[in-house]
Amino acid sequence: MDISKYFRDPRYRLLLSLVLGAILGLMLRHPHGGAHLTLSQEIAALERIGFPLRMLVAIALTVVPSIYWEFAKRNATVIKEPFRTRIVHLALTAVGQFLIFLPVPGLRMRFLPLSAPIWVAGLVIEALAVGLSVRARAVLGKNWSGAIATNVDHELIRTGPYKSIRHPIYTGILGMYLGATLVSGELHALLGLVLVLIAYARKIRMEEAHLHQAFGPAYADYAQHSWRLIPRVF
């Protein structure tokens, strides 16, 4: 059986996400001796086990681009990243996501103070990052692929956010994880952020090598007049 299809096909990934979400929801139920809890009691129970309302909002924000990308129209692929290299990225990001969002026992020491201005700033950053990633995905259109790939009639997009940033979707994704890390403020989230930074640094390096090969001098010129993730910074 070719298990790689379960990671390549968005329907299977979405199903897996829903199953994991359902399992997590059952784990987080707080029966309290079978008594019915009020909403405020449910929120307090979740906060006691490491899921304060601010983190639930942060988790919900990350779902928005995921749903949009999974159902956006795609184009046929001519050249695609081998699964053996793709799985490394998926593994790094999956572990990073779990560390960012789940309260891992033994790693719940705070690296940031529990301060409203900090976690509010985190949610603002995350919301803006969601908007950027969705906007960039819409501009990319049929040229998008979750894996490093060349699609049929692939074009080098240099409009919208791509005018100055070569990887605005990744800017948005990393912005979401940065925002969620600020909302959490705990060590496990910081370790998760480091993992996703490593994952996307690796992917950007591989993707740019692929695009240089696919578009030649056109991409070299684009690279000279744009930034990878943040204008005038990197």
N, C-alpha and C positions, 0 to 999 in steps of 0.2 A: 504493500500500500504506500502510495506517495503522500506522506504527511505534509510535504511542502505546500500542497494546494490549500490546506487549511489556514496557512499563514498568508498566501498570496490572494485568496479570494476574500473580498471585503465582507461577503455575507457570512462566512464562517467566523471572521474576526468580530463582527458585530454580534453574532450569536454568542460567541465566547464572552464578550463584554457583558451582555445581558445576563448570562448564566452566573458569571462571577459577581455581578451587581446584586442578583437575587440572593446568592449565598451570603454575601456580605450583609445584606439587609436582614436576613434571618439571624445572622450572628449578632447583629447589633440590637436585636429586640430585647427589651428589658421587661420581662413579664411581671416582676415585682409581686410574686406570689399569685399570679393570675389576675390581679386587679387591673382594671382599666386605668391607664395613665392619661392625664391631661397633656395638652401640647407642651406646656411649659415644663412638665415633669419629664416628658420624652426628651426634650432638648437638654435638660439638666443631666439626664441619664447618659445621653450621648457625649456630653462634655466630660463627664467623669471618666469615660473610657478613652478619651482622646480625640473626640470628634465634635469640637465646639461648632456653633452655627457658622462662624466665619470660614471654617475649613470646609463645611458642607457647601457653602456658596462657591468656594474656590474649586472644589471638585466638580460642581455643576457647570462652571464656566468652561472647563476643559472639554466637556461633552459636546458643546456647540460646534466647534470646527470639525470634530470627529464625525458627527452625523452628516454635516454638509459634505465633507470629502467622500464619505462612503457612498453617497447617493448621487454625487455630481457625475455628469456624463463623461465617459472616458473614450480614448481613441485606441485603436489597435497598436500593439507594440511590435517593433521590428527587432530591436536589440534590448536585452534586459539583463540586469545584474544577476549573477549566479546566486542561487539560494544559499550556498555555503558562505558567501560573504554577507548576504542580506540578513541571515539569522543572527550574526554577531550584533548588528545594529538593533534588531528586534529584542535580543536578550538584554543588551545594555540599557535600552530605553525602558523595557518592562520592569527591570529591577529598580531603575532610577525612579520610575513613576510610583511603584509600591513604596519605596523609601520616602518619597516626598509626601505622599498622602496618608500612609498608614502609621499610626503611633507604635513604633517598634519598641518593645520592652528593652530597657538598658541603654537606649539611644534617645531618651526623651529629655535629656539635659538641654537647657535653653542656651542658644548662642546669641539670641536677641532678647531684650526685655519684652515682657508682655505689655505692649503699649498700643493704645488705639491708633495714634498717628501712623505707626509702623504697619499694622495689619490693614488699615484702611488704604494706605499707599500701595500695599501689595495687591489688594483687590482692584484698585484703579489701574495699576500696571497690567494686571492680568486681563482686565476687560479691554483695555486698549490693544493689548497683544492679540486677543481673540479677533478684534475688528481688523487688525492688520493681516492676520493669517487668512481670514476668510476673503478679504479684499484681494490679496495676492493670489489666492487659489482661483478666484473668479477671473482675474486678468489672465492667468496662465491657461485656463480653459482646457482644451484637448491635449495640450502639451504636458499636463501634469501626470506624474506617476509616483507612487509611494516608494518604489525602488528606483535605483539609478537606471535610466532607460532612455532609448530613442524611439519615439512613436512615429506612426505613419504621418507624413507631411509635417514633421516636427519643425517648429519655428523658433528662432531666437527672439524671445520677447524682451523689449526694451522700453515698454510703456508703463504707465501707472507707477506702482512702487518699485518696479524693475528698472526704472530709469536711473536710479541712483544706488539701488541695493540689488546685488545679484541673487541673494537668497532670502527674500522678505518673508517667505513662509517659515523658514527656520528662525528668523528673527522673532516672528510672532510666537512660535512654539517655545523657544527658549525664554521669551518674555513671560509666557504663561507660567512656566516652571519657576522662574525667578519670583514672580508675584506670589505664587503659592508657597514658596519657601519663606518669603517674608511674612506671609499670613501665619504659617506654622511657627517659625522661630525656633524650632527644635533641631537637635543635631542630626536626627535621621533624615530630615528634609534637606539639610545642607549636603549630606553625603549623597543623597539622590540627585541633587542639582549637579554635583561634580560628575556623577556618572553620565547624565544626559549631555553635559558639556563635552565630555570625552567622546560620546557616541556621535554627536553632530559635528565635532571637529574632524573625526575620522570620515564621516559621510561627505562633508563639504570638500575635503581633500580629494576623495575618490570621484565625486561628481564633477568637480572642476576639471580633473584630468580627462574624464569622459567627454565633457563638453568642448574642451580644447580639441580633442580628436574629431568630434562630430562637426564642429563649425569652423575649425582652423583659425585663420587670421581674423575673422569676424568676432570670434569670442575673445581673442587676444586683445583686440581693440576695445571691446566691451569691458574687459577686466581692467584696462588702463584708465577707464573713465567712470568707474563705479567702485563701490565698497562691498565687501562680503556681507556684512550684517548690519553695521551701524555707520551712517554717513559721517565722514571726517574722523572716525575713530578706528574702525576695523572693517 
